[in-house]
Amino acid sequence: MLDYINIKSFKSFIDSTISLNKLTILTGLNNSGKSSIIQAIRMCLLCKDNLSPYILGHGDFSELKSKLSSLHSKIDISLKESNNNSSGVLNIKLEEDTTLCDCNIEPISYDYISADRHGPSVILPTMNNDISNITIGSKGEYFVDYFLKFENVIIPELIRHENSIGNTLKHQVSYWMSEISPGVDLNFEVNKNHDISHLEVNTFRATNTGFGISYSLPIVLSALTMSSMPPLDEFKNSKLKKWHSCPNKLLIIENPEAHLHPKGQTALGKLIALASACGVQVIIETHSDHFVDGVRLAVKQYNALSAQDCSIHYLTREKGMQSVSEVIKISEDGKLSSWPIGFFDQTSINLSKLAKRDKK
């Protein structure tokens, strides 16, 4: 498991260490540093796979180096890992035209789902046969192909939906999606001859069903699949088997609440918390108190999920200053250790104003 990330001279961070838990939630106002933490982790993982750390569309060294740090400082990002009494570090140092990477951490099967997900579409792509890393896609674009590759994996009892009968991904995904769209009937199909896939919802094309289902499906599928046990008939594809059997799994998700009703946001929070309890390390960026409530309810209702395994980082940033993180813990009864000013307090502020007799 990744224990922490240390970030130096990167965007809004001069020198900060962010602790990482089995379930880590990043929240705070816009432009407070949440996405920068996720970007820094992704850059390290790219270097681990012998790829350039610079993510397409995010700029190069000159754009990423913190304007708050000294003129000649390097970008220095380190991930620390601990597993079975051993530890490892993945460190990258970046200069204008130089990248140095030192890595001795164990293999990780990871996936990243961005806030900019693939909306309802008639046609979706499929994964390449020679793809080096099995993925649902940063935009969730491979979710149909992903489902059909893993539909027979066994979902652990802890994360099975309380109303479900079957124990495979094929059964479980429909029950969990019913929390978002009651009675939803999903049909996944791949046309191998043309390398395309598509989803039908209640026999209708996806474009006639709104954004909520298409935005949440990749999250539900990845959380269930990464938590799962092998299928009874084993994997026929060696790459699938290798990816699925890796003991270290990491799932990074931005804004899981997008396009969802509060009930669905809470259900996703519960699902993600249970996936973490099943051994998947999860890092979430969210602006949703309903999602956080789902996590809190999971901690309170399921003994398998320890409060010590969940952390909330509330990030703030004053003008001209670096990002600062305050850690909020969740107790066994689901309560929070602190409630800083600005941390999901807008509902209380609004209700207080509405309760006043005057218009001010």
C-alpha positions as CSV (number, residue, x, y, z in Angstrom):
1,M,0.0,0.0,0.0
2,L,1.2,3.5,-0.7
3,D,1.8,5.3,2.6
4,Y,2.4,8.8,1.6
5,I,3.4,11.2,-1.2
6,N,6.0,13.9,-0.7
7,I,5.7,16.8,-3.2
8,K,8.4,19.5,-3.7
9,S,8.3,22.5,-6.0
10,F,5.2,21.2,-7.9
11,K,2.3,23.6,-8.7
12,S,0.8,24.9,-5.4
13,F,3.2,22.7,-3.2
14,I,6.6,23.9,-2.0
15,D,7.3,20.9,0.2
16,S,4.4,18.9,1.5
17,T,3.8,15.3,2.7
18,I,0.3,13.9,2.2
19,S,-0.5,10.7,4.1
20,L,-2.3,8.0,2.1
21,N,-4.6,5.5,3.7
22,K,-6.5,2.4,2.4
23,L,-9.2,5.0,1.6
24,T,-8.1,8.6,1.1
25,I,-10.6,11.3,0.3
26,L,-9.4,14.7,-1.0
27,T,-11.8,17.6,-0.7
28,G,-11.7,21.4,-0.5
29,L,-12.5,24.5,-2.5
30,N,-11.6,24.7,-6.2
31,N,-7.9,25.4,-6.9
32,S,-6.8,24.2,-3.4
33,G,-4.5,21.4,-4.7
34,K,-6.6,18.2,-4.8
35,S,-6.1,17.5,-8.5
36,S,-2.4,18.4,-8.2
37,I,-1.9,15.5,-5.6
38,I,-3.6,13.1,-8.0
39,Q,-1.5,14.4,-11.0
40,A,1.7,13.9,-8.9
41,I,0.7,10.3,-8.1
42,R,-0.1,9.6,-11.8
43,M,3.3,11.1,-12.9
44,C,5.1,8.7,-10.6
45,L,3.2,5.7,-11.8
46,L,3.9,6.7,-15.4
47,C,7.6,6.8,-14.6
48,K,7.3,3.4,-13.0
49,D,6.0,2.0,-16.3
50,N,9.0,3.6,-18.1
51,L,6.8,6.3,-19.7
52,S,7.2,10.1,-19.7
53,P,5.9,11.6,-16.5
54,Y,4.4,14.5,-18.4
55,I,0.6,13.9,-18.8
56,L,-0.8,15.0,-22.2
57,G,-2.6,18.4,-21.8
58,H,-1.0,19.3,-18.5
59,G,2.2,21.0,-19.7
60,D,5.9,20.5,-19.2
61,F,8.4,21.4,-16.5
62,S,8.1,25.1,-16.9
63,E,4.4,25.1,-16.4
64,L,4.4,22.5,-13.5
65,K,7.2,23.9,-11.4
66,S,5.9,25.8,-8.4
67,K,6.1,29.6,-8.8
68,L,6.4,29.7,-5.0
69,S,9.6,27.7,-4.8
70,S,13.2,29.0,-5.4
71,L,14.2,29.7,-9.0
72,H,16.6,26.8,-9.5
73,S,14.7,24.1,-7.6
74,K,13.7,20.8,-9.1
75,I,10.3,19.1,-9.1
76,D,10.8,16.2,-6.6
77,I,7.9,13.7,-6.0
78,S,8.3,10.6,-3.9
79,L,5.8,7.8,-3.2
80,K,6.5,5.6,-0.2
81,E,5.1,2.0,0.0
82,S,4.9,-0.5,2.8
83,N,3.9,-4.2,2.4
84,N,4.5,-7.1,4.7
85,N,7.1,-5.4,6.8
86,S,9.0,-4.2,3.8
87,S,9.0,-0.8,2.2
88,G,9.9,0.9,-1.0
89,V,10.1,4.3,-2.6
90,L,9.3,5.6,-6.1
91,N,11.0,8.9,-6.6
92,I,11.1,11.2,-9.6
93,K,13.2,14.4,-10.1
94,L,12.4,16.7,-12.9
95,E,14.4,19.5,-14.5
96,E,13.9,21.5,-17.7
97,D,15.2,18.7,-19.9
98,T,16.0,15.8,-17.5
99,T,13.9,13.1,-15.7
100,L,15.4,10.9,-13.1
101,C,13.4,8.0,-11.7
102,D,14.3,5.6,-8.9
103,C,11.8,2.9,-8.1
104,N,11.9,-0.1,-5.9
105,I,8.2,-0.5,-5.0
106,E,6.3,-3.7,-5.8
107,P,4.1,-4.1,-8.9
108,I,0.7,-2.2,-8.8
109,S,-2.4,-2.8,-10.8
110,Y,-4.0,0.6,-10.9
111,D,-6.7,2.5,-12.7
112,Y,-7.5,6.2,-12.9
113,I,-11.0,7.6,-13.8
114,S,-11.1,11.3,-14.4
115,A,-13.8,13.8,-13.8
116,D,-14.0,14.2,-17.6
117,R,-15.7,10.9,-18.3
118,H,-17.2,9.6,-21.5
119,G,-20.9,10.5,-21.6
120,P,-23.7,8.6,-23.3
121,S,-22.5,7.3,-26.6
122,V,-23.8,4.9,-29.3
123,I,-20.3,3.5,-30.0
124,L,-17.4,3.0,-27.6
125,P,-13.8,1.8,-28.2
126,T,-12.3,-1.5,-27.0
127,M,-9.0,-2.1,-25.4
128,N,-6.1,-3.0,-27.7
129,N,-5.1,-6.7,-27.6
130,D,-1.5,-5.7,-26.9
131,I,-2.4,-3.1,-24.2
132,S,0.3,-3.2,-21.4
133,N,-2.1,-2.3,-18.6
134,I,-5.6,-3.5,-18.3
135,T,-7.8,-0.4,-17.8
136,I,-11.3,0.9,-17.8
137,G,-9.9,4.1,-19.4
138,S,-9.3,7.5,-17.9
139,K,-12.6,8.6,-19.3
140,G,-14.3,5.2,-18.6
141,E,-14.4,4.7,-22.4
142,Y,-13.5,1.0,-22.2
143,F,-16.2,0.0,-19.7
144,V,-18.1,-2.3,-22.0
145,D,-15.1,-4.2,-23.1
146,Y,-13.8,-4.2,-19.4
147,F,-17.1,-5.7,-18.2
148,L,-17.1,-8.5,-20.7
149,K,-13.5,-9.4,-19.8
150,F,-14.4,-9.7,-16.1
151,E,-18.1,-10.5,-16.0
152,N,-17.5,-13.9,-14.3
153,V,-15.2,-12.8,-11.5
154,I,-16.6,-13.6,-8.0
155,I,-17.5,-10.6,-5.9
156,P,-16.7,-11.0,-2.2
157,E,-19.6,-11.3,0.2
158,L,-18.7,-8.0,2.0
159,I,-19.2,-5.9,-1.1
160,R,-22.2,-7.8,-2.6
161,H,-25.4,-5.8,-2.8
162,E,-27.8,-6.7,0.0
163,N,-30.6,-7.5,-2.4
164,S,-28.6,-9.5,-4.9
165,I,-28.7,-13.3,-5.5
166,G,-25.8,-14.0,-7.9
167,N,-22.2,-13.5,-6.8
168,T,-20.5,-12.7,-10.1
169,L,-19.8,-9.2,-11.5
170,K,-22.5,-9.8,-14.1
171,H,-25.1,-10.0,-11.4
172,Q,-23.7,-7.5,-9.0
173,V,-23.3,-4.6,-11.3
174,S,-27.0,-4.5,-12.1
175,Y,-27.9,-4.4,-8.4
176,W,-25.5,-1.7,-7.5
177,M,-26.5,0.4,-10.6
178,S,-30.2,0.0,-9.4
179,E,-29.2,2.4,-6.5
180,I,-28.6,5.0,-9.2
181,S,-31.4,4.0,-11.6
182,P,-34.0,1.6,-10.1
183,G,-34.9,-1.3,-12.3
184,V,-32.1,-0.6,-14.8
185,D,-31.4,-3.4,-17.3
186,L,-28.0,-3.2,-18.9
187,N,-26.8,-5.0,-22.1
188,F,-23.1,-4.9,-23.0
189,E,-21.9,-5.9,-26.5
190,V,-18.6,-5.9,-28.4
191,N,-18.2,-6.1,-32.1
192,K,-14.7,-7.7,-32.3
193,N,-14.5,-7.3,-36.1
194,H,-14.7,-3.5,-35.9
195,D,-13.1,-3.0,-32.4
196,I,-16.1,-1.2,-31.1
197,S,-18.5,-1.8,-28.2
198,H,-21.9,-0.4,-27.1
199,L,-24.3,-0.3,-24.2
200,E,-28.0,-0.6,-24.2
201,V,-30.1,0.5,-21.2
202,N,-33.5,-1.0,-20.9
203,T,-33.2,-1.9,-24.7
204,F,-32.6,1.8,-25.5
205,R,-29.4,3.3,-26.9
206,A,-27.3,4.9,-24.1
207,T,-27.8,8.4,-25.6
208,N,-31.4,8.2,-24.6
209,T,-30.7,7.5,-20.9
210,G,-28.9,10.6,-19.6
211,F,-25.4,11.1,-18.2
212,G,-25.8,9.5,-14.7
213,I,-25.6,5.9,-15.8
214,S,-22.7,6.4,-18.2
215,Y,-20.7,8.4,-15.7
216,S,-21.2,6.0,-12.8
217,L,-20.8,2.7,-14.6
218,P,-17.0,2.8,-14.9
219,I,-16.8,3.5,-11.2
220,V,-19.1,0.7,-10.2
221,L,-17.4,-1.7,-12.5
222,S,-13.8,-0.9,-11.5
223,A,-14.6,-0.9,-7.7
224,L,-16.3,-4.3,-8.0
225,T,-13.7,-5.9,-10.3
226,M,-10.7,-4.7,-8.4
227,S,-12.3,-6.1,-5.2
228,S,-13.1,-9.5,-6.8
229,M,-11.8,-13.0,-6.7
230,P,-10.9,-15.0,-9.8
231,P,-13.8,-16.6,-11.8
232,L,-14.5,-20.3,-11.1
233,D,-13.3,-21.3,-14.6
234,E,-10.1,-19.2,-14.2
235,F,-8.9,-16.6,-16.8
236,K,-8.1,-17.7,-20.3
237,N,-6.1,-14.6,-21.0
238,S,-2.7,-14.4,-19.2
239,K,-2.7,-10.6,-19.1
240,L,-6.1,-10.5,-17.4
241,K,-4.9,-13.1,-14.9
242,K,-1.7,-11.2,-14.1
243,W,-3.4,-7.9,-13.7
244,H,-6.2,-9.3,-11.6
245,S,-3.9,-11.4,-9.3
246,C,-1.6,-8.5,-8.4
247,P,-1.9,-8.1,-4.6
248,N,-1.4,-4.3,-4.8
249,K,-4.4,-2.6,-6.4
250,L,-4.9,1.2,-6.6
251,L,-8.0,3.0,-7.8
252,I,-8.0,6.8,-8.3
253,I,-11.3,8.5,-9.0
254,E,-12.2,12.2,-9.6
255,N,-15.6,13.5,-8.8
256,P,-17.6,10.2,-8.5
257,E,-20.7,12.3,-7.7
258,A,-21.0,13.8,-11.2
259,H,-24.5,13.8,-12.7
260,L,-25.9,11.7,-9.8
261,H,-28.8,12.2,-7.4
262,P,-27.8,12.4,-3.7
263,K,-29.1,8.9,-3.2
264,G,-26.7,7.6,-5.9
265,Q,-23.8,9.6,-4.5
266,T,-24.3,8.1,-1.1
267,A,-24.5,4.6,-2.6
268,L,-21.2,5.1,-4.4
269,G,-19.6,6.3,-1.2
270,K,-20.7,3.0,0.4
271,L,-19.5,0.9,-2.5
272,I,-16.0,2.6,-2.6
273,A,-15.6,2.2,1.2
274,L,-16.4,-1.5,0.9
275,A,-14.0,-1.9,-2.1
276,S,-11.3,-0.5,0.2
277,A,-12.3,-3.0,2.9
278,C,-11.8,-5.8,0.3
279,G,-8.1,-4.8,-0.2
280,V,-8.2,-2.0,-2.9
281,Q,-6.4,1.2,-2.0
282,V,-8.7,4.0,-3.2
283,I,-7.9,7.7,-3.6
284,I,-10.9,9.9,-4.2
285,E,-11.3,13.6,-5.1
286,T,-14.8,14.8,-4.3
287,H,-17.0,17.9,-3.6
288,S,-19.9,15.8,-2.4
289,D,-21.0,15.6,1.2
290,H,-23.4,12.8,0.2
291,F,-20.5,10.7,-1.0
292,V,-18.6,11.3,2.2
293,D,-21.8,10.4,4.1
294,G,-21.9,7.1,2.2
295,V,-18.3,6.3,3.4
296,R,-19.2,7.3,7.0
297,L,-22.3,5.0,6.9
298,A,-20.1,2.1,5.6
299,V,-17.7,2.6,8.5
300,K,-20.5,2.6,11.0
301,Q,-22.4,-0.3,9.6
302,Y,-19.7,-2.8,8.6
303,N,-17.2,-4.2,11.1
304,A,-14.8,-5.2,8.3
305,L,-14.1,-1.6,7.5
306,S,-12.0,0.1,10.2
307,A,-12.2,3.8,10.9
308,Q,-8.4,3.8,11.1
309,D,-8.3,2.9,7.4
310,C,-10.1,6.0,6.2
311,S,-8.8,9.6,6.0
312,I,-10.1,12.8,4.7
313,H,-7.7,15.5,3.6
314,Y,-9.4,19.0,3.6
315,L,-7.2,21.2,1.4
316,T,-7.1,25.0,1.6
317,R,-5.0,27.6,-0.1
318,E,-4.6,31.3,0.6
319,K,-3.7,33.6,-2.2
320,G,0.1,33.5,-2.9
321,M,0.6,30.7,-0.4
322,Q,1.1,26.9,-0.8
323,S,-1.7,24.3,-0.4
324,V,-2.3,23.1,3.2
325,S,-3.9,19.9,4.2
326,E,-5.9,19.2,7.4
327,V,-6.5,15.5,8.1
328,I,-10.0,14.6,9.3
329,K,-10.6,11.1,10.7
330,I,-13.8,9.1,10.8
331,S,-14.6,7.4,14.1
332,E,-16.2,4.0,14.4
333,D,-19.7,5.5,14.8
334,G,-19.2,7.5,11.6
335,K,-18.6,10.8,13.2
336,L,-15.8,13.2,12.0
337,S,-12.9,14.2,14.2
338,S,-13.2,17.9,13.2
339,W,-15.3,20.1,11.0
340,P,-13.2,23.0,9.7
341,I,-14.6,26.2,8.4
342,G,-15.5,25.7,4.7
343,F,-15.7,21.9,5.0
344,F,-19.2,20.9,3.7
345,D,-20.8,23.7,5.7
346,Q,-22.7,25.5,2.9
347,T,-26.0,23.7,3.7
348,S,-25.9,25.0,7.3
349,I,-25.0,28.5,6.0
350,N,-27.9,28.5,3.5
351,L,-30.4,27.1,6.0
352,S,-29.4,29.7,8.5
353,K,-30.0,32.5,6.0
354,L,-33.3,31.0,4.9
355,A,-34.5,30.8,8.5
356,K,-34.0,34.6,9.0
357,R,-37.1,36.8,8.6
358,D,-35.2,39.6,6.7
359,K,-33.6,39.3,3.3
360,K,-30.0,39.8,4.4
